């Protein structure tokens, strides 16, 4: 008895098609959307335990600080909520490596709702609850609409007393959570907001 290989192939395909569950073949992940296993909603925000001067090692160095900080809850990827023109920019319609997702709830690590982002991936200047209940001065380098400011310690790579950075206050619910004032970059008492991705 001679078995036709085309018939066997068709039979195998029919068996596979008949064993489909929820759009995929049983036991085989056919997800082609490029889904991110770190995806969150709600997403968390924390303030770093460690403080620093303005030389954070650039955007990548700031993200690294978020990843290794003692306050990181260890449940995904976190990036620093800082602005640098053409590197990390929240400008609506022109975002670059932005850390806030559109239409997403953001909470403290204890689950307390801070706020929900808008359709442009921006958190409002007035929050429901502050990021922390204890005051910390937090580097941002951002204006309230996510646009990077020039005051960012030369792209977060300078601790010069001649360079400035914008910072916010972590325990307020008005626009000052992002933009309270500026400070010289040699100041060593500033922390970071870290945003879950």
C-alpha positions as CSV (number, residue, x, y, z in Angstrom):
1,X,0.0,0.0,0.0
2,X,1.5,3.3,-1.1
3,X,0.6,6.4,1.0
4,X,0.3,9.7,-0.9
5,X,2.3,12.4,1.0
6,X,-0.1,15.1,-0.2
7,X,-3.0,13.3,1.4
8,X,-1.1,13.0,4.7
9,X,-0.2,16.7,4.7
10,X,-3.9,17.6,4.1
11,X,-5.0,15.2,6.9
12,X,-2.5,16.8,9.3
13,X,-3.6,20.3,8.4
14,X,-7.3,19.3,8.9
15,X,-6.4,17.8,12.3
16,X,-4.6,21.0,13.3
17,X,-7.4,23.2,12.1
18,X,-10.0,21.2,14.0
19,X,-8.1,21.5,17.3
20,X,-8.2,25.3,17.3
21,X,-9.0,27.0,20.6
22,X,-9.7,30.8,20.8
23,X,-8.2,31.5,17.4
24,X,-5.0,29.5,17.9
25,X,-3.9,25.9,17.6
26,X,-3.9,24.2,20.9
27,X,-0.6,24.5,22.6
28,X,0.8,26.9,20.1
29,X,0.9,30.7,20.6
30,X,0.0,32.4,17.4
31,X,0.1,35.9,18.8
32,X,1.6,38.1,16.0
33,X,0.7,41.5,17.6
34,X,4.1,41.8,19.3
35,X,2.4,42.0,22.7
36,X,4.5,43.2,25.5
37,X,4.7,40.9,28.6
38,X,5.4,44.0,30.7
39,X,2.2,45.8,29.7
40,X,0.3,47.3,32.5
41,X,-3.1,49.0,33.1
42,X,-3.2,50.3,35.7
43,X,0.4,51.2,35.7
44,X,2.4,52.2,38.7
45,X,4.5,55.3,39.6
46,X,7.1,55.4,42.3
47,X,9.6,58.0,43.5
48,X,13.2,56.7,43.8
49,X,14.6,56.1,47.3
50,X,18.0,57.4,46.0
51,X,18.6,61.0,45.4
52,X,21.2,62.4,43.0
53,X,22.7,65.5,41.4
54,X,21.8,66.3,37.8
55,X,24.3,64.0,36.2
56,X,22.0,61.0,35.8
57,X,24.0,59.5,32.9
58,X,21.5,60.8,30.4
59,X,18.0,59.3,29.7
60,X,19.4,55.8,29.7
61,X,21.2,56.4,33.1
62,X,18.0,57.7,34.6
63,X,16.0,54.6,33.4
64,X,18.8,52.4,34.9
65,X,18.3,54.2,38.2
66,X,14.6,53.4,38.1
67,X,15.4,49.8,37.3
68,X,17.8,49.3,40.2
69,X,16.2,51.6,42.9
70,X,15.2,50.2,46.2
71,X,11.6,51.5,45.8
72,X,11.1,49.5,42.5
73,X,8.4,47.0,43.2
74,X,9.9,44.5,40.8
75,X,6.8,44.0,38.6
76,X,7.9,45.2,35.2
77,X,10.0,47.8,33.4
78,X,10.1,51.3,34.8
79,X,11.4,54.4,33.0
80,X,12.2,57.9,34.3
81,X,9.6,60.6,33.9
82,X,12.1,63.2,32.6
83,X,12.3,65.4,29.5
84,X,15.1,65.9,27.0
85,X,14.4,67.4,23.6
86,X,14.6,64.8,20.8
87,X,15.3,62.0,23.3
88,X,12.3,61.8,25.7
89,X,9.5,64.1,24.7
90,X,5.9,64.1,25.6
91,X,4.8,66.8,23.2
92,X,1.3,65.7,21.9
93,X,1.6,64.4,18.3
94,X,5.4,64.3,18.4
95,X,6.3,62.0,21.2
96,X,9.7,60.4,21.4
97,X,10.4,57.5,23.8
98,X,7.5,58.8,26.0
99,X,6.7,56.9,29.2
100,X,3.0,57.7,29.7
101,X,0.4,55.6,27.8
102,X,-2.8,57.1,26.4
103,X,-6.0,56.5,28.4
104,X,-4.3,54.5,31.2
105,X,-4.8,54.7,34.9
106,X,-1.7,55.4,37.0
107,X,-1.4,54.4,40.7
108,X,1.0,54.4,43.6
109,X,2.6,51.1,44.3
110,X,0.0,50.6,47.1
111,X,-2.8,50.8,44.4
112,X,-4.0,54.4,45.2
113,X,-5.2,56.0,42.0
114,X,-3.0,59.0,41.1
115,X,-4.8,59.9,37.8
116,X,-5.7,58.6,34.3
117,X,-3.8,59.8,31.3
118,X,-5.5,61.5,28.4
119,X,-5.7,60.3,24.7
120,X,-2.4,62.1,24.1
121,X,-0.5,60.1,26.7
122,X,-0.3,62.9,29.2
123,X,-1.2,63.1,32.8
124,X,-3.1,66.2,33.7
125,X,-1.5,69.0,35.6
126,X,-4.0,68.5,38.5
127,X,-4.0,65.0,40.0
128,X,-6.6,63.1,42.0
129,X,-4.0,62.1,44.6
130,X,-0.3,63.0,44.9
131,X,2.4,60.6,43.8
132,X,3.6,60.4,47.5
133,X,2.3,61.6,50.8
134,X,5.8,62.6,51.9
135,X,7.4,65.6,50.1
136,X,10.3,64.8,47.7
137,X,11.9,67.1,45.2
138,X,11.8,65.3,41.9
139,X,13.8,66.1,38.7
140,X,11.5,66.3,35.6
141,X,12.9,68.8,33.1
142,X,9.3,69.1,31.8
143,X,6.7,71.7,31.4
144,X,3.1,70.8,32.5
145,X,2.2,69.6,29.0
146,X,5.0,67.1,28.6
147,X,7.2,69.4,26.6
148,X,10.9,69.1,27.6
149,X,12.4,72.3,29.0
150,X,15.9,73.5,28.4
151,X,16.6,73.3,32.1
152,X,17.6,69.6,32.2
153,X,21.2,69.6,33.4
154,X,22.5,69.4,29.8
155,X,20.4,66.3,29.0
156,X,20.9,64.9,32.5
157,X,24.6,64.7,32.1
158,X,25.9,67.6,34.1
159,X,26.3,68.3,37.8
160,X,27.6,71.9,37.2
161,X,26.5,74.7,39.4
162,X,26.1,76.7,36.2
163,X,23.4,74.4,34.8
164,X,19.7,74.3,35.8
165,X,17.0,71.7,36.0
166,X,13.2,71.8,36.5
167,X,11.9,69.8,39.4
168,X,8.5,69.0,40.9
169,X,7.1,68.2,44.3
170,X,5.8,64.7,44.8
171,X,3.2,65.4,47.5
172,X,1.1,68.0,45.7
173,X,-1.9,67.6,43.3
174,X,-1.6,70.8,41.3
175,X,0.8,71.5,38.4
176,X,3.7,71.8,40.8
177,X,4.0,68.0,40.8
178,X,5.8,68.4,37.4
179,X,7.1,72.0,37.5
180,X,7.7,73.7,40.8
181,X,10.9,75.5,40.2
182,X,14.4,75.2,38.9
183,X,17.6,74.2,40.8
184,X,21.3,74.1,40.0
185,X,22.5,70.7,38.8
186,X,25.0,70.2,41.6
187,X,22.1,69.9,44.1
188,X,22.2,66.3,45.4
189,X,18.7,66.1,46.9
190,X,16.6,65.4,43.8
191,X,14.9,62.1,43.1
192,X,13.1,60.7,40.0
193,X,9.5,59.7,39.2
194,X,9.6,56.1,37.7
195,X,6.7,55.0,35.4
196,X,5.8,51.4,34.8
197,X,5.7,50.5,31.1
